[in-house]
Amino acid sequence: MAAIPASGGTTPFVRPHSLLCIIPSPSANQSQLCLRMFGKAVGLGHGISLRRLPRLGCRARGSDPQEEYLIDAPVSAGDGFSFTGGKYSDGPSPSDEWFKQGKMVNAFPVKSQEKAKDPIFGLTMGAGSQASDSVFRWFCVESGSVDNPPVLLIHGFPSQAYSYRKAIPILSKAHRAVAFDWIGFGFSDKPQPGYGFNYTLDEYVSSLESLVDALAINKVSLVVQGYFSPVVVKYASKHREKLNHLILLNPPLTMEHAKLPSSLSIFSNFLLGEIFSQDPLRASDKALTSCGPYKMKEDDAMVYRRPYLTSGSSGFALNAISRTMGKQLKGYVEEMRMILKGEDWKPKTTICWGQRDRWLKSDGVAEFCDESNHKLIELPTAGHHVQEDYGEDLGRLIADILRR
């Protein structure tokens, strides 16, 4: 895909109200549909491939008609400024560099072989919204000797394995450090909800079991951040024999934490949620920066935006997970509290709390840790996404905890 060239390393930006779209009429036998809404491409039932459509160009009013911004090139062209791919410049892509560090791991069987179709017109969706043939593909980044004790770094909602990029090199000195993208996030599979994966929390527990087995991990320390903590605690409760240490980063510990903040629950709204989930700035940038002091660099932002820029499947997964959290998070938080407070819970457990979290208040956290006899480490300068705010310091902190 070709895109408006960026000069001086800056990010190109076209104001939605000034965007003119030229959309030739597709032939009658083409079962593709693409609308332009709010100045961006919105495919009904994404990732519908636009490659079978005629050339589609966009240009800003008043600009040179020859300087068109094309949105029908392959995703391999780069990060993507448009919905289906593209690139900001001809230089190296931060997301491509991150992808090269990882590998795809097959884990958790696909429940349905039926091809995903969009819920409105029944059109077969693009490859990005389809499940793998038989087993889901997980993107994993691994560093350190396989002979070292493993530590699994688990991102929260919404985030990616990339959030642990600064902690991995530090932990890999003495551990086998593994970070992965959950199904529906980052570079892992993102099937259309209802076609092989329904994005329920029980499915996430079961899929984590499969992934740990696929990674050939017998004993492991688990580090998990945010709203996926209850899922990981439930997994840990079922596999205590495998657990060395459990480290929770700003988990939803109190019942007041069992409700998603508005910046996340908005994605569960009918229609409005679908629109917002296809906006990379709202689905990625705002979700990461509205919950604490984190200031995101443009290179980092491009890695987080990449899934939303290359396929609508990321947005549909975000809708599904947000709706699931709205329905099931409360029950999972209650269960997590019971597990961690139980007299039979023996694994070493540490809770690290970024005190500048704007989503989860610290009220009741210290009391819970006292009652359950778990160590609490408070981080005054960190917010909800501790691994982003604290970076290398978190890597050193985790390494110190695991040495004890």
C-alpha positions in Angstrom: 0.0 0.0 0.0 1.2 3.5 -0.8 0.5 6.3 1.6 0.9 10.0 1.9 4.7 10.3 2.4 5.8 11.6 5.8 8.4 14.2 5.9 10.9 14.6 8.7 9.7 11.5 10.5 6.4 13.1 11.4 3.1 11.3 11.3 0.8 12.3 8.4 -2.7 13.4 9.4 -5.8 14.2 7.3 -8.7 15.9 9.0 -11.8 13.7 8.6 -14.1 16.5 7.5 -11.7 17.4 4.7 -11.2 13.9 3.3 -12.6 13.2 -0.2 -13.0 9.6 -1.1 -13.2 8.3 -4.6 -14.8 4.9 -4.6 -15.5 3.2 -8.0 -18.5 1.0 -8.2 -17.6 -2.7 -7.8 -18.9 -5.2 -10.3 -22.1 -6.9 -9.5 -20.5 -10.2 -8.8 -18.1 -8.9 -6.1 -19.3 -9.7 -2.6 -17.2 -7.0 -0.9 -18.4 -3.9 0.9 -16.5 -0.9 2.2 -17.9 2.3 3.6 -16.2 5.5 4.5 -17.3 6.7 8.0 -15.8 9.6 10.0 -12.9 9.8 7.5 -11.7 6.3 7.8 -12.3 3.0 6.0 -14.9 0.8 7.8 -15.5 -2.6 6.3 -18.6 -4.4 7.4 -17.4 -7.7 8.7 -13.6 -7.0 8.7 -11.1 -8.1 7.8 -12.8 -8.2 4.4 -10.1 -8.0 1.9 -10.0 -4.9 -0.2 -7.6 -6.4 -2.7 -10.4 -7.7 -4.9 -11.9 -4.3 -5.2 -10.9 -1.8 -7.9 -8.3 0.8 -7.0 -9.6 3.0 -4.3 -7.9 6.3 -3.7 -8.4 9.2 -1.2 -7.1 12.7 -1.3 -7.5 15.8 0.9 -9.5 18.6 -0.6 -7.3 21.1 -2.3 -4.3 18.8 -2.6 -2.6 17.7 -5.8 -4.9 15.1 -7.5 -1.7 13.2 -8.5 -0.8 12.7 -4.8 -3.4 10.1 -4.0 -3.3 8.2 -0.8 -4.0 4.5 -1.8 -5.5 2.0 0.5 -5.4 -1.2 -1.6 -1.8 -2.3 -1.2 -0.7 -5.5 0.7 -0.2 -5.3 4.5 3.4 -6.2 3.9 4.0 -2.7 2.7 4.3 -1.5 6.2 2.6 -0.3 9.4 -0.4 1.3 7.8 -2.0 4.7 7.8 -5.2 3.5 6.4 -7.4 0.7 7.6 -6.0 -2.1 5.5 -2.3 -1.4 5.7 0.2 0.9 4.2 3.2 2.7 5.7 4.2 6.0 7.1 7.6 6.0 5.4 10.0 3.7 3.6 12.1 3.3 6.7 12.1 0.3 9.1 8.9 -0.4 10.9 9.0 -0.7 14.7 6.2 -3.3 14.6 8.1 -5.4 12.0 11.2 -5.3 14.2 9.2 -6.5 17.1 7.6 -9.2 15.1 11.0 -10.5 14.0 11.9 -11.1 17.7 9.0 -13.5 18.2 7.6 -16.8 16.9 4.1 -18.3 16.3 3.1 -21.1 18.7 0.2 -23.4 18.0 -2.1 -24.0 21.0 -5.8 -24.5 21.8 -8.0 -26.3 19.3 -10.3 -24.3 17.0 -13.9 -25.3 17.9 -15.5 -24.6 14.5 -14.2 -25.0 10.9 -17.1 -22.8 9.5 -15.9 -19.7 7.7 -16.7 -16.5 9.5 -19.3 -14.3 8.0 -20.3 -10.7 8.8 -23.4 -10.6 10.9 -25.3 -8.1 8.7 -24.9 -9.3 5.1 -23.6 -12.8 5.6 -20.5 -12.1 3.5 -17.4 -14.3 4.0 -14.9 -12.3 5.9 -11.2 -11.8 5.2 -8.3 -14.0 6.5 -7.7 -11.7 9.5 -11.1 -12.6 11.0 -10.9 -16.4 10.3 -9.7 -18.9 12.8 -6.7 -21.1 11.9 -7.5 -24.5 10.4 -7.3 -26.5 13.5 -5.2 -24.9 16.2 -4.9 -21.2 17.2 -1.6 -19.3 16.5 -0.1 -17.3 19.4 2.6 -14.7 19.0 5.3 -15.3 21.6 8.6 -13.5 22.3 11.1 -15.7 24.2 14.5 -14.8 25.6 17.0 -16.6 27.8 18.2 -20.1 28.1 15.6 -22.9 28.0 17.5 -24.4 31.0 16.7 -21.3 33.1 13.5 -21.2 35.3 10.7 -19.9 33.1 8.7 -16.8 33.8 5.6 -16.1 31.8 4.8 -12.4 31.2 1.1 -11.9 30.6 -0.3 -8.6 29.4 -3.6 -7.1 30.4 -6.7 -5.7 28.6 -6.1 -4.0 26.3 -2.4 -4.4 25.6 0.2 -6.6 24.0 3.3 -8.6 24.8 5.2 -5.6 23.6 4.4 -3.9 26.9 7.1 -6.1 28.5 9.8 -5.3 25.9 11.9 -3.4 28.5 11.6 -6.1 31.2 12.4 -9.1 29.0 16.2 -8.4 28.5 16.7 -8.0 32.2 14.7 -11.1 33.2 16.3 -13.2 30.5 19.7 -13.0 32.2 18.6 -15.6 34.8 15.3 -16.8 33.5 13.6 -18.1 30.4 11.4 -15.1 29.8 8.3 -15.6 27.6 5.7 -12.9 26.7 2.7 -13.6 24.5 -0.3 -12.0 22.9 -3.6 -13.3 24.0 -6.0 -14.5 21.3 -7.6 -11.4 19.9 -4.6 -9.2 20.6 -1.4 -8.1 18.9 -0.1 -10.6 16.4 -2.0 -13.7 17.6 -5.1 -15.0 15.9 -8.2 -12.8 16.1 -11.2 -15.0 14.9 -14.5 -13.4 14.4 -16.6 -14.0 17.6 -18.7 -17.1 17.3 -16.4 -18.8 14.8 -14.0 -21.0 16.7 -13.6 -18.7 19.7 -16.2 -16.8 21.7 -13.9 -14.7 23.9 -15.3 -15.9 27.2 -13.1 -15.8 30.3 -13.5 -19.6 30.7 -12.1 -20.0 27.1 -9.1 -17.8 28.1 -8.4 -20.0 31.1 -8.5 -23.2 28.9 -6.5 -21.6 26.1 -3.8 -20.6 28.6 -3.6 -24.2 29.8 -2.9 -25.2 26.2 -0.3 -22.5 25.6 1.7 -23.4 28.7 1.7 -27.1 27.6 2.7 -26.1 24.1 5.6 -24.1 25.5 6.7 -27.2 27.4 6.7 -25.5 30.7 6.5 -27.7 33.8 7.2 -25.2 36.6 6.6 -21.5 36.0 6.4 -18.1 37.6 3.5 -16.1 36.4 3.4 -12.3 36.0 0.1 -10.8 34.9 -1.2 -7.3 34.7 -4.6 -5.7 34.9 -8.0 -7.2 34.0 -6.6 -10.6 32.9 -5.4 -11.3 36.4 -8.6 -13.1 37.5 -8.2 -15.4 34.4 -4.6 -16.2 35.3 -5.4 -16.7 39.0 -8.1 -19.2 38.1 -5.6 -21.0 35.9 -3.1 -21.0 38.7 -5.7 -22.4 41.2 -6.2 -25.4 38.8 -2.5 -26.0 38.3 -0.8 -25.2 41.6 1.7 -27.9 41.1 3.2 -25.9 38.2 3.4 -22.6 40.0 6.6 -21.2 41.5 5.5 -17.6 42.1 2.5 -15.4 41.2 3.1 -11.7 40.6 0.0 -9.5 40.0 0.4 -6.0 38.6 -2.5 -3.7 39.4 -5.1 -6.5 39.4 -8.9 -5.8 40.0 -8.8 -6.9 43.7 -11.9 -5.2 45.1 -15.5 -5.4 44.0 -15.3 -1.7 43.1 -12.7 -2.9 40.5 -15.1 -5.3 38.9 -16.5 -2.7 36.5 -14.7 -1.6 33.4 -13.8 2.1 33.1 -15.8 4.0 30.5 -12.8 4.2 28.1 -13.0 0.4 27.9 -16.7 -0.3 28.4 -17.5 2.0 25.4 -16.4 -0.8 23.1 -19.3 -3.0 24.3 -21.9 -0.5 23.2 -24.0 -1.4 20.2 -22.9 0.3 17.0 -20.9 3.0 18.8 -18.6 0.3 20.1 -18.1 -1.1 16.6 -17.2 2.3 15.3 -14.8 3.2 18.1 -13.1 -0.2 18.0 -12.0 0.5 14.4 -10.3 3.7 15.4 -6.7 2.9 16.3 -6.3 6.1 18.3 -9.2 5.3 20.5 -8.8 1.6 20.7 -5.0 1.7 21.3 -3.6 5.1 22.2 -6.4 6.3 24.4 -6.8 3.0 26.2 -3.1 2.9 27.0 -2.6 6.6 28.0 -5.9 7.4 29.8 -5.2 5.1 32.8 -2.0 6.6 34.2 1.0 8.9 33.6 2.3 6.9 30.6 3.5 9.1 27.7 3.7 7.0 24.6 6.4 7.5 22.0 5.4 7.4 18.3 7.4 4.3 17.6 5.8 2.4 20.4 2.3 3.7 19.4 2.8 2.3 16.0 3.3 -1.2 17.4 0.2 -1.0 19.4 -1.8 0.5 16.5 -0.6 -2.0 14.0 -3.3 -4.7 14.6 -6.1 -2.1 14.2 -4.5 -0.6 11.1 -4.1 -3.9 9.3 -7.4 -5.6 9.9 -10.8 -4.9 11.4 -10.6 -8.2 13.2 -8.8 -6.6 16.1 -11.7 -4.2 16.6 -14.3 -7.0 16.6 -12.2 -8.9 19.1 -12.1 -5.8 21.3 -15.9 -5.5 21.1 -16.3 -9.2 22.1 -13.8 -9.0 25.0 -15.3 -5.8 26.4 -18.8 -7.3 26.4 -17.5 -10.5 28.0 -15.7 -8.5 30.7 -18.9 -6.5 31.3 -20.8 -9.7 32.0 -18.2 -12.0 33.6 -15.6 -9.8 35.3 -17.5 -9.4 38.6 -17.9 -13.2 39.0 -14.2 -13.8 38.2 -13.1 -11.1 40.6 -15.2 -12.6 43.4 -13.6 -16.0 42.6 -10.1 -14.6 42.5 -10.6 -13.0 46.0 -11.8 -16.3 47.4 -8.8 -18.2 45.9 -6.2 -15.7 47.1 -7.7 -15.6 50.6 -8.2 -19.3 50.9 -6.2 -21.1 53.6 -5.2 -23.7 51.0 -3.6 -21.1 48.7 0.1 -21.8 49.3 2.0 -20.4 46.2 4.1 -17.3 46.9 2.1 -14.3 45.8 3.2 -10.7 45.4 1.0 -7.8 44.4 2.7 -4.7 42.8 0.5 -1.6 42.7 1.1 1.5 40.6 -0.4 4.2 42.7 -1.1 6.5 39.8 -3.7 4.1 38.3 -6.7 6.2 37.1 -8.8 3.1 36.5 -8.5 1.1 39.7 -8.4 3.0 43.0 -6.0 1.8 45.7 -8.8 1.8 48.3 -9.0 -1.6 49.9 -5.8 -3.0 48.2 -3.6 -2.8 51.3 -6.4 -4.3 53.5 -6.9 -7.2 51.1 -3.1 -8.0 51.1 -3.1 -7.8 54.9 -6.1 -10.2 55.2 -4.7 -12.7 52.7 -1.1 -12.4 53.9 0.3 -11.4 50.5 3.2 -9.0 50.0 2.3 -5.6 48.6 4.8 -3.5 46.8 3.7 0.1 46.0 5.1 1.9 43.0 4.4 5.6 43.5 5.3 6.7 39.9 3.5 4.0 38.0 -0.1 3.8 36.7 -2.3 0.9 35.6 0.1 -0.3 32.9 3.0 -0.8 35.3 5.2 -2.4 32.7 5.0 0.7 30.5 5.5 3.3 33.3 8.2 1.3 35.2 10.0 -0.6 32.3 13.4 -1.7 33.3 12.8 -1.1 36.9 9.9 -3.6 36.8 12.2 -6.1 35.2 14.7 -5.7 38.1 11.9 -5.8 40.7 10.5 -9.1 39.2 13.9 -10.6 39.1 14.5 -9.7 42.8 11.1 -11.1 43.8 11.8 -14.4 42.0 15.2 -14.7 43.7 13.7 -14.8 47.2 
